Amino acid sequence: MVNNRFMFEKPLGMRDTLPFLYEHKQRVRHAIANTVTSWGYQGLETPMVEYLDTVGGASAIEGTRLFKLLDRQGHSLVLRPDLTVPIARVAASQLKEQGYPLRLHYDGPVFRAQQTEGGKPAQFEQIGVEYIGETSDYADAEVIALQIEALLASGLSDFHITIGHIGYVKGLLFEIFGGHRSTEAEQFLRYLYEKDYVGFRKAVKEVNIKDEDRQRLRQLLSLRGKHHVFAAAEEMAENGACHKAIQELKQLYQLLQLYDVHSCVSFDLTVISHMHYYTGILFEGYTPKVGASLCNGGRYDQLLPSFQSDASATGFAIHLDRLMEALGEQEPLHDRVLILYDDQTFSEALCKAQELRRNGEKVVLQWIDGISDSSYSQHFKRVVDVCRGGVVYE
């Protein structure tokens, strides 16, 4: 017997997907895929391994969280830490001649290393869309409305989408600190990204700024809720970048009303992403059943230029594993037929199995002496015992 203390262990942050959960995830995948394809989005796949200097660098994931390796030629590679950047690479190269806009959807695993277990996965699955080559508010509204419809199609009803705008936050901080104090502005952005509001308020007390600016920073944390926050946000800021952001949010809200999904959304002007390429509207999805964001997305007009394309883009990603957690435990789906046979009845059982499979049934053909547990048949919707003349047990 092999003496290996890792015999039944997995690498840090990796998980097995057992048959029942796999089948449930497949049903959810198909429901979401059917929804996004009905909106005209086309699927594609990208490699799980990319060059570190291109996709790894553009992803904005910290280097310590990348799975790095070398190929036989000595090139530095990385297991893809997200899917948006690889799709941007494809869109700016192999799909460029098709012309923009492009509507693409994907489904696949991404990898981000964990320093400690802490229950956080190092491999997880993202399902999402990228709408590439259009700058309008119509595109942002479409991906948000589609994300909502995809979540509903998965079977989830208790969720909420929070929308912000990176241009407003950065515009306000630049107005308060100016370019010469960018380090302080970046620190406040970090507090917002980490949702460390205690640290944010403490920093507001300690930073050397005018009292009215200190008050504006405190008020920033209150800019949350329905569309009534727009008026307060406009009053707080004087620069054009902030007013432009609010105007875009107003137009977006009007479009979401036409999609009839506005009841699922609210606004939060403190929403921040760690991805540096986001340039405009940002959004996150939450459900009371999961303690982290369920999905996220936004406009990223600075990513395609890194691949020598001036195309703008917007999109969303759903964290499939968190969605499965939100959906909760499901009853096992007993959708298979079990056909039992012995040495004398195999030929008859095989013919029966082939007939049922041609009719769309899922059939397990099982030698009766190979069953060690009498409860085996409980996992099937129907049992056909050919050994006993085709007796059927429901």
N, C-alpha and C positions, 0 to 999 in steps of 0.2 A: 504493500500500500504506500502511496506517495505521502511523504511527511512534509507538508507544505502549509504553513500557517495562513497563507493567502488562498488556499484551495477554494473556499466558499466566499471570499471577499471580492469586492469590486474596487476599482480605482476611486479616489476621493471625488465625491460628487456625482458619480455615475449611478444609474438605476436600471434595474430590469423592468420590463413591461410584460406582465404575465398575460396568459391568453384572454381571460375575461376582460381586463382593462384594455388590451390591444383591440379586441372586437368593438368595445365601446368607443375607443378613440377613432377607429375606422369609420364608425357611423357619424361621428361628429365631423371628421374630416370631409366626408362625402357631402354632408349637409352644407358645410361652408363652401366647399368647392362648387357645388351646384348653384349656390347663390351668386358667387362672384362671376362665374362663367355666364350666368343669365344677364349680367350687366355688361357683357362683352369683353371681359378680361381673359387674356390668354396665358396659359400656364407655361412655366419653364423651369429647368433645373440647372444648378451650377455646381461645380466640384466642391467637395467638403474640404479640400486642400487648395490653398491659394498662395501666391508669392507674398512674403512678409512686406516687401518694399512697396507693394501696390495696395492690395486689399487690406493687409494687416495694418499698414500705416494710416490709410484713409478711414478706418473704422472708428477711430477715436476711443477705442477700448484701451485701458491702461496696459502697458507692456507686460506687467506681472500677471495679468489675467489671460494672456495668450498662450495657447499650446503651440510651441515652436518645435520644428524639426528640420533636418537637412536632407536634401535628395542626394543621389549618388554623384551629382556634379558639384556638390557643395553649395547649392542655392538654398537660402533660408526660406522656409515655408511656414505656414501657419494653418491650423484648423480654423475654418471661418468662424469669427466671433459674432457675426451678424449676417443677414442676407441682403440688406439694402445695398451695401457697397458692391458685392459681386454682381448684382443685377445692374447697377450703374455701369460697371465695367462692360457688361454684355451690351447694354443699350447704347453705349457710346462707341462700340466697335462693330460687332456682328449685326446689330439691328439698326444701325444708324442709317443705312441706305433705304430702309423701309419708310423713313420719314416720321416726324413726330406729329401728333402725340402718340405715345404707346401706352397701352393698358395691359399690365402684366400681373400675374399672381403666382405665388410660390407656396411651398410647404416643405419644411425640412429641418434637420437638427442644426443647432449652432453650439459652439463650445467656448466656455469661459472658465478658466481655472479658478479654484477656490483654495485659499490658504488653510482654512479649517473647515471641517464638515458643516456644522451649524445648520444642517437641514437644507442647505442651498445646493441646487443642482449645478454640475459643471457641464452637463449636456442637457439641452432642452429643445423643444420643438416650437418653431414659429410658423404661423400661417398668416399671410398678408398679401397686400397689393401695392403696386407702384404705378402711379399715373405720371408719366414722364413727358415733358415737352409743352406744358401749358401753365401760364402764370395766373390765370383768372381765379376769382373767388368761387366760380362754378366748380372748378376742379377740387378745391378744398371741401366744399359742401358735398360733392359726390362721394369722396372717400369716407367722410364722417358718416353720411347716411348709409353707405354700403357697409361700414363696420357695424353699425347698429343692426342692420338687417341680417348680417352674418351671425351676430351673437344671438339674435332672436331665432334664427334658423337652427342654431345648435341646441336649442331647448332652454336657453337661459333667458329669464325675464327680469330678474332683480339685479339691475346694473345701472350705472350712470356714467356719462361721459363729461369730463371737465375740460374746458377749452381755455387756452391762454394765447399769448402772443409774445415771442421772444423780443420783438422789436420794441414793445412798450417797456419791458423791464430794463433792457439795456439802454434805451433812450433816457429813462428816468435816472438811472445810475450815472450815466454820462453827464446829464444836466447837473447832478449834485456834485460829482467828484471831478469831472473833466478828465481829459486824457492823461494828465500828469499824475493822477492818482488811480491808475487802472488796477493796481494790485489790490487796493481796498475794494474796488468795485467787484473784482473777481472773487474776493472772499465772501461778499454778500451774495453773489450768484451761487457760490458753493453751498452756503447755508440754505438757500431756497431749493436747490437741487436735492439736497439731503433731507429737506423738510425739517431742518433743525431750527424751529422758530424760537426756541429758548436761546440758542446761540446767536440768532439774528438780533433779537431784542437786546441781548447783553452787548453785542457789538455796537448797536445804535447808541447805547448810553456812553460808550467809551470813545467812539470816533470823534475826531476834531472837525466838526462842521457847524454851520449855523443852526440855531434853534428851529427855524422854519423848515430846514432840510431834514433835521432830526424827526420832526413831526411828520413830514411826508413819508419817510421811511417806515414809520410806525403805521401810517395809514395804508401803505402798500399792502400790508398783511390783511387788511380788511376788505380788499377789493375782490370779494368772492360772492357768488350768488347768481341770480338771473340777470337779464340784460339791463337791469337798473344800475349795475355797476359802471356802465359806460359813462354816464354823466359825471360821477365822482372821479373817475379816472381822468377824464378830460380836464377837470378843474385842477387836478394835482400837478399836471405837467404843462409846460409851455412850449416845448420843442416840437418841430414838425414830425419827427420820427414817431413820437408817442401818439400824436393826433392821427397820423396815417394808420397806425396799428389799430386804433379804436375804430376808425372808419371801416377798415377791413373786417373787423369783428362784427360791426353793425350789419354790413352787407351779408356776411356769412349767416348771421342769425336769421335774416329775412329769407334766405334760401333754404335754411333748415326748416323754417315754418312751412314753406311750400312742399318740402319733402314729408312734412307732418311727423318729424322726429324731434321737434324742439322740446317736447316734454321730457326727453331723455338726457338733455344737456343742461349744463350750467357753465358759468365762466369764473376763472380764477387767474388773475393777472400775475400771480406768483409762480405759475407753472414754468419749470425749467427742465431742459434735457441736458444730459452729459455729452451728447453728440454735438460736436462743434459745428457741424454743417447745417444744422437747422437755422432757418432764417426768418420765419414768419409764424404762422399759426401753428400751435402745438396742442395736442390733446392726449388725455389719459382716460382709461376706463377702469372703473372700480365696481366691486360688488361687496356687500357686507360679509359674504361667506369666505373671502380671501383677504389676508392681511397685506397684500402687495398689489401693485397695479396689474390689471387683467390684460390690458392692451395699451398701445400708445402709437403715436404717429405725429405727422405734421409736414410742413413745407420745408424742403431742403434744396435751396437754389445754389448752394456752393459746392455740392458734391460732384455733379457731372463735369464742371469745369476742371476738376482735378484729373479727369480722364479726357481732357482736350475736347470737351463738348460744352456749348454754352446753354444747354437745355436746363430748364427748371423742372422741379418734380415735387410730388406730394404722395403720401401713402400711409399705410398703417400696418402694424404687426400685432397679432393675437398670440399670447403665450398659451399654447395648447395645454400644457400640464396644469397651469393655474385654472384654465377654463374647466378642465376635468374635475379639479377640486371643487370648483364652484357648483358644478352640476351635481356633485354628490354621488353617493353610492347608488348604483342602478341594479335592478334585479337581473340575474343572469338570463341571457337570451337563449332559451332552449329551442334552437331552430334546426337541429340535425335529426336525422333518422338513423337508428341503429338496426342493422340487420345481422342477426346471429346465425352462424352455421357451424356444422361439424364436418368431419372428413367425408361423409357421404352426401352432404347437401351443398358443398361449395359451388358447384356449377350452377345450381338453381339460384343460390343466393347472389352470385355474380350477375346473372341475367337480370334479377330483380333490381340490384343496385344500379346497373347501367340504365335501366328503364327510368328509374326515379331521377337519376342525374340528368338525363335528357329532358326531363320535365321540370328542371330547375331546382330539384331538391338537393340538400346537402346530406350526403350519405356516408356513414361509417360502416364498413364491412368488417366484421369481427369474428374470428375463430373463437368458439365458445369456451374451449379449454384454456384459452389464453387470458381469461378474465380471472383475476385474483380476488376481487372484491365484489360482493353481491350488490353493492350500492352503485356500481358502475353505470347501470342503465338509467339511473335517476337524472343524468345529465342530458337526456335526449327527449325530444317532444313525442317521439313514437318509437316503439321497438317492434320489429318484425322477427319472430323466432321461426326461421325456416326449419330448424331441427324438429319442431313440433307441428309441422304442416302449415307454416305461415301464420301462426297465432300472432295477433297484433295487440300490443299493450300501449295504451295512451298515457 
